[in-house]
Amino acid sequence: MAEGKSRPTGDTHEDDGSEYTAEVVNLSQTSVAQVQAEMVRMSQSLADQIMATEVSVHQGIISRIEAESVNLSMAGSILVETASFVQSEGGVGLVRSQEAMLKSSTAGIVLADHATLQDARAGLVISREVQGESVRAVVLLARQVNAPVETLLDMRRVLLAGLAGGIGMGITFLFGNFLSRRRR
């Protein structure tokens, strides 16, 4: 484990058990297992887990990020938990944030109090307020939407799909019970 100001470069491999703890960590063209710091800056790097106050990544991939502020540019992450999230031209699996902004990006699931999506795609967006431009989502659940949104399922369609699915399951079980009683 490296302590103090850490600026690893070169080939630091994940299987080395690389862990960095410092106030400021700058990573460039490297791979690490875990980083704990006040501020983390990454460029063309990989990390399993980052825990920090502020994270800035350009062309990197991180499995899990826990931070107060996260800024990803042409980067990706599987799970991000943060107060403020900004992503441009990248992808994220799941983001839980108070404020989330996605620009020309793709997300699996966005859970946020306020979400701003500009030319972004998402599988599921759950937010109190959604705003932006050119928003595409499979499912969008929000109290207030201030954006042109293209959804596969909106609130009304989700309710109708749930109702139709419930009726279909009910009929299937009813028919199954009828057949099982008849065999006795």
C-alpha beads as a LAMMPS data file, in Angstrom:
LAMMPS data file: protein, C-alpha beads

184 atoms
183 bonds

1 atom types
1 bond types

-500.0 500.0 xlo xhi
-500.0 500.0 ylo yhi
-500.0 500.0 zlo zhi

Masses

1 110.0

Atoms # bond

1 1 1 0.000 0.000 0.000
2 1 1 1.426 3.361 -0.989
3 1 1 0.846 6.332 1.324
4 1 1 1.208 10.068 0.819
5 1 1 1.050 11.627 -2.630
6 1 1 0.919 8.764 -5.082
7 1 1 1.442 9.076 -8.814
8 1 1 1.685 5.538 -10.165
9 1 1 2.436 5.209 -13.865
10 1 1 3.372 2.320 -16.078
11 1 1 2.154 -1.223 -15.623
12 1 1 0.823 -1.774 -12.128
13 1 1 -1.346 -4.876 -12.387
14 1 1 -4.465 -5.747 -10.512
15 1 1 -3.192 -9.159 -9.405
16 1 1 -0.359 -7.412 -7.571
17 1 1 -3.019 -6.347 -5.055
18 1 1 -2.275 -2.693 -5.810
19 1 1 -3.878 -0.359 -3.297
20 1 1 -3.289 3.375 -3.109
21 1 1 -4.206 5.623 -0.173
22 1 1 -3.394 9.319 -0.298
23 1 1 -4.822 12.833 -0.384
24 1 1 -4.412 13.044 -4.165
25 1 1 -3.960 10.069 -6.473
26 1 1 -3.145 10.540 -10.171
27 1 1 -3.312 7.388 -12.285
28 1 1 -2.200 7.215 -15.902
29 1 1 -2.079 4.092 -18.070
30 1 1 -2.234 1.762 -15.095
31 1 1 -4.428 -0.798 -13.383
32 1 1 -5.120 -0.888 -9.639
33 1 1 -7.341 -2.852 -7.284
34 1 1 -8.359 -0.146 -4.803
35 1 1 -7.884 3.592 -4.361
36 1 1 -8.793 5.660 -1.287
37 1 1 -8.175 9.396 -1.485
38 1 1 -9.610 12.869 -1.207
39 1 1 -9.142 13.386 -4.960
40 1 1 -8.599 10.769 -7.674
41 1 1 -7.687 11.632 -11.262
42 1 1 -7.473 8.808 -13.795
43 1 1 -6.487 8.750 -17.437
44 1 1 -6.496 5.602 -19.552
45 1 1 -6.573 3.431 -16.427
46 1 1 -8.514 0.618 -14.779
47 1 1 -9.604 0.276 -11.152
48 1 1 -11.745 -2.168 -9.223
49 1 1 -12.851 0.214 -6.492
50 1 1 -12.468 3.905 -5.799
51 1 1 -13.504 5.597 -2.547
52 1 1 -12.908 9.331 -2.594
53 1 1 -14.353 12.772 -2.118
54 1 1 -13.819 13.737 -5.766
55 1 1 -13.227 11.460 -8.773
56 1 1 -12.357 12.534 -12.321
57 1 1 -11.816 9.896 -15.013
58 1 1 -10.921 10.302 -18.682
59 1 1 -10.864 7.106 -20.753
60 1 1 -10.960 4.681 -17.863
61 1 1 -12.994 1.827 -16.465
62 1 1 -13.927 1.424 -12.813
63 1 1 -15.993 -1.377 -11.294
64 1 1 -17.285 0.570 -8.279
65 1 1 -17.070 4.231 -7.278
66 1 1 -18.123 5.750 -3.944
67 1 1 -17.565 9.504 -3.870
68 1 1 -19.196 12.865 -3.234
69 1 1 -18.494 14.061 -6.777
70 1 1 -17.856 11.935 -9.883
71 1 1 -16.984 13.170 -13.377
72 1 1 -16.521 10.554 -16.116
73 1 1 -15.437 11.498 -19.643
74 1 1 -15.322 8.763 -22.285
75 1 1 -15.231 6.350 -19.350
76 1 1 -17.359 3.607 -17.848
77 1 1 -18.336 2.154 -14.511
78 1 1 -20.539 -0.659 -13.262
79 1 1 -21.741 0.968 -10.021
80 1 1 -21.524 4.611 -8.934
81 1 1 -22.809 5.959 -5.595
82 1 1 -22.385 9.717 -5.306
83 1 1 -24.016 13.046 -4.494
84 1 1 -23.082 14.625 -7.842
85 1 1 -22.570 12.612 -11.051
86 1 1 -21.557 13.910 -14.488
87 1 1 -20.845 11.633 -17.430
88 1 1 -20.072 12.527 -21.019
89 1 1 -19.679 10.017 -23.829
90 1 1 -19.537 6.897 -21.713
91 1 1 -21.547 4.210 -20.000
92 1 1 -22.609 3.259 -16.500
93 1 1 -24.468 0.217 -15.212
94 1 1 -26.118 1.716 -12.114
95 1 1 -25.820 5.246 -10.769
96 1 1 -27.350 6.346 -7.444
97 1 1 -27.019 10.071 -7.029
98 1 1 -28.742 13.196 -5.793
99 1 1 -27.802 15.044 -9.010
100 1 1 -27.065 13.063 -12.176
101 1 1 -26.122 14.486 -15.570
102 1 1 -25.526 12.296 -18.611
103 1 1 -24.351 13.817 -21.899
104 1 1 -24.201 11.587 -24.991
105 1 1 -24.038 8.598 -22.655
106 1 1 -25.740 5.308 -21.886
107 1 1 -26.910 4.059 -18.492
108 1 1 -28.553 0.856 -17.355
109 1 1 -30.273 2.304 -14.278
110 1 1 -30.344 5.908 -13.052
111 1 1 -31.681 6.540 -9.527
112 1 1 -31.503 10.260 -8.762
113 1 1 -33.377 13.100 -7.120
114 1 1 -32.681 15.297 -10.159
115 1 1 -31.573 13.836 -13.493
116 1 1 -30.445 15.799 -16.539
117 1 1 -30.066 13.738 -19.691
118 1 1 -28.799 15.259 -22.930
119 1 1 -28.783 12.942 -25.926
120 1 1 -28.666 10.042 -23.473
121 1 1 -30.115 6.541 -23.326
122 1 1 -31.135 4.614 -20.235
123 1 1 -32.864 1.362 -19.418
124 1 1 -34.566 2.615 -16.258
125 1 1 -34.720 6.165 -14.905
126 1 1 -36.297 6.795 -11.498
127 1 1 -36.116 10.418 -10.441
128 1 1 -38.168 13.178 -8.866
129 1 1 -37.304 15.508 -11.732
130 1 1 -35.976 14.784 -15.218
131 1 1 -34.837 17.443 -17.629
132 1 1 -32.735 17.600 -20.753
133 1 1 -32.817 17.041 -24.482
134 1 1 -33.258 13.932 -26.611
135 1 1 -33.881 11.506 -23.744
136 1 1 -34.444 7.844 -24.604
137 1 1 -35.472 5.439 -21.848
138 1 1 -37.103 2.030 -21.744
139 1 1 -38.856 2.907 -18.475
140 1 1 -39.082 6.416 -17.043
141 1 1 -40.655 7.023 -13.619
142 1 1 -40.590 10.671 -12.533
143 1 1 -42.810 13.225 -10.814
144 1 1 -41.838 16.010 -13.183
145 1 1 -40.407 15.721 -16.697
146 1 1 -39.079 18.806 -18.515
147 1 1 -37.627 17.150 -21.597
148 1 1 -38.669 15.534 -24.850
149 1 1 -38.636 11.869 -23.882
150 1 1 -38.907 8.789 -26.027
151 1 1 -39.896 5.824 -23.838
152 1 1 -40.781 2.252 -24.517
153 1 1 -42.798 2.159 -21.274
154 1 1 -44.097 5.264 -19.518
155 1 1 -46.060 5.323 -16.239
156 1 1 -49.371 4.558 -17.971
157 1 1 -47.918 1.724 -20.049
158 1 1 -46.170 0.241 -16.994
159 1 1 -49.507 0.165 -15.146
160 1 1 -51.261 -1.363 -18.157
161 1 1 -48.478 -3.935 -18.620
162 1 1 -48.681 -4.843 -14.918
163 1 1 -52.466 -5.151 -15.106
164 1 1 -52.305 -7.264 -18.264
165 1 1 -49.558 -9.441 -16.773
166 1 1 -51.565 -9.914 -13.565
167 1 1 -54.692 -10.889 -15.485
168 1 1 -52.659 -13.275 -17.657
169 1 1 -51.064 -14.919 -14.607
170 1 1 -54.460 -15.148 -12.879
171 1 1 -56.030 -16.881 -15.874
172 1 1 -53.052 -19.248 -16.136
173 1 1 -53.291 -20.237 -12.453
174 1 1 -57.077 -20.566 -12.659
175 1 1 -56.784 -22.807 -15.705
176 1 1 -54.001 -24.831 -14.004
177 1 1 -56.125 -25.326 -10.861
178 1 1 -59.102 -26.346 -13.007
179 1 1 -57.020 -29.011 -14.813
180 1 1 -55.460 -30.345 -11.592
181 1 1 -58.906 -30.726 -9.957
182 1 1 -60.234 -32.495 -13.021
183 1 1 -57.451 -35.142 -12.839
184 1 1 -58.353 -36.097 -9.260

Bonds

1 1 1 2
2 1 2 3
3 1 3 4
4 1 4 5
5 1 5 6
6 1 6 7
7 1 7 8
8 1 8 9
9 1 9 10
10 1 10 11
11 1 11 12
12 1 12 13
13 1 13 14
14 1 14 15
15 1 15 16
16 1 16 17
17 1 17 18
18 1 18 19
19 1 19 20
20 1 20 21
21 1 21 22
22 1 22 23
23 1 23 24
24 1 24 25
25 1 25 26
26 1 26 27
27 1 27 28
28 1 28 29
29 1 29 30
30 1 30 31
31 1 31 32
32 1 32 33
33 1 33 34
34 1 34 35
35 1 35 36
36 1 36 37
37 1 37 38
38 1 38 39
39 1 39 40
40 1 40 41
41 1 41 42
42 1 42 43
43 1 43 44
44 1 44 45
45 1 45 46
46 1 46 47
47 1 47 48
48 1 48 49
49 1 49 50
50 1 50 51
51 1 51 52
52 1 52 53
53 1 53 54
54 1 54 55
55 1 55 56
56 1 56 57
57 1 57 58
58 1 58 59
59 1 59 60
60 1 60 61
61 1 61 62
62 1 62 63
63 1 63 64
64 1 64 65
65 1 65 66
66 1 66 67
67 1 67 68
68 1 68 69
69 1 69 70
70 1 70 71
71 1 71 72
72 1 72 73
73 1 73 74
74 1 74 75
75 1 75 76
76 1 76 77
77 1 77 78
78 1 78 79
79 1 79 80
80 1 80 81
81 1 81 82
82 1 82 83
83 1 83 84
84 1 84 85
85 1 85 86
86 1 86 87
87 1 87 88
88 1 88 89
89 1 89 90
90 1 90 91
91 1 91 92
92 1 92 93
93 1 93 94
94 1 94 95
95 1 95 96
96 1 96 97
97 1 97 98
98 1 98 99
99 1 99 100
100 1 100 101
101 1 101 102
102 1 102 103
103 1 103 104
104 1 104 105
105 1 105 106
106 1 106 107
107 1 107 108
108 1 108 109
109 1 109 110
110 1 110 111
111 1 111 112
112 1 112 113
113 1 113 114
114 1 114 115
115 1 115 116
116 1 116 117
117 1 117 118
118 1 118 119
119 1 119 120
120 1 120 121
121 1 121 122
122 1 122 123
123 1 123 124
124 1 124 125
125 1 125 126
126 1 126 127
127 1 127 128
128 1 128 129
129 1 129 130
130 1 130 131
131 1 131 132
132 1 132 133
133 1 133 134
134 1 134 135
135 1 135 136
136 1 136 137
137 1 137 138
138 1 138 139
139 1 139 140
140 1 140 141
141 1 141 142
142 1 142 143
143 1 143 144
144 1 144 145
145 1 145 146
146 1 146 147
147 1 147 148
148 1 148 149
149 1 149 150
150 1 150 151
151 1 151 152
152 1 152 153
153 1 153 154
154 1 154 155
155 1 155 156
156 1 156 157
157 1 157 158
158 1 158 159
159 1 159 160
160 1 160 161
161 1 161 162
162 1 162 163
163 1 163 164
164 1 164 165
165 1 165 166
166 1 166 167
167 1 167 168
168 1 168 169
169 1 169 170
170 1 170 171
171 1 171 172
172 1 172 173
173 1 173 174
174 1 174 175
175 1 175 176
176 1 176 177
177 1 177 178
178 1 178 179
179 1 179 180
180 1 180 181
181 1 181 182
182 1 182 183
183 1 183 184
